[in-house]
Each structure stands twice: as C-alpha cells, then as structure tokens.
Amino acid sequence: MAVPARKTSKNAKRSRRGGQGGLKTPTIHLNENGVYVRNHHVAADGTYNGKQVVAK
C-alpha cells in the first residue's frame, strides 16, 4: 500500500498547487476591424484571424 513516509508540509503543498489558479477573466482585445473578440474565438462580425469564416 502506498503510504508517504512523512507528512507533506504546507509550504511544499502550496508551492505545488501555486500554478493551478489560472486566469480570472478571459482575455479580450480589439481585432483589425475594431471588434472586441476573445482569444481563439470567432468575432461578432464573423472574422477569425483576419479572414471571414462565418457569413453575416
């Protein structure tokens, strides 16, 4: 049975879990058409990466 030899300290546990928080809000920026768009999402006007991908 896998049992740790010693108790994990609070400092070791917190430093291991430090990077799990992530971003609090999604990153939003203006594209070249002046439309706000989230990263890796299609804009409201149907463009993605400067190309029209969804018909209006």
C-alpha positions in Angstrom: 0.0 0.0 0.0 1.4 3.4 -1.0 1.8 5.5 2.2 4.0 8.6 2.4 6.9 8.3 4.8 6.5 11.8 6.1 3.7 14.4 6.2 3.8 16.9 3.3 4.4 20.3 4.7 2.1 23.2 4.0 4.8 25.1 2.1 5.5 22.1 -0.2 1.8 21.6 -0.8 1.1 25.3 -1.6 4.1 25.7 -3.9 3.0 22.6 -5.9 -0.6 24.0 -6.2 0.5 27.6 -6.9 0.1 27.4 -10.7 -3.4 26.0 -10.6 -5.2 29.3 -10.3 -5.2 30.3 -13.9 -6.7 33.4 -15.4 -9.6 35.1 -13.6 -11.2 36.7 -16.7 -10.9 35.8 -20.4 -8.5 38.0 -22.4 -10.4 40.3 -24.7 -8.8 42.5 -27.4 -9.7 44.6 -30.4 -9.2 42.9 -33.8 -8.2 44.8 -37.0 -11.9 45.6 -37.7 -12.3 47.3 -34.3 -14.5 44.5 -32.8 -13.8 43.0 -29.4 -13.0 39.3 -29.5 -11.8 36.7 -27.1 -8.7 34.7 -27.8 -9.3 31.6 -30.0 -12.9 32.7 -30.7 -14.7 34.0 -33.8 -15.5 37.7 -33.6 -19.1 39.0 -33.7 -18.7 40.1 -37.3 -17.7 36.5 -38.3 -14.0 37.0 -38.8 -11.2 34.9 -37.3 -7.5 35.7 -37.8 -8.3 38.4 -40.3 -10.4 36.1 -42.6 -14.2 35.9 -43.0 -15.2 32.4 -41.7 -18.9 32.9 -40.9 -21.4 34.5 -43.3 -23.1 37.6 -41.9 
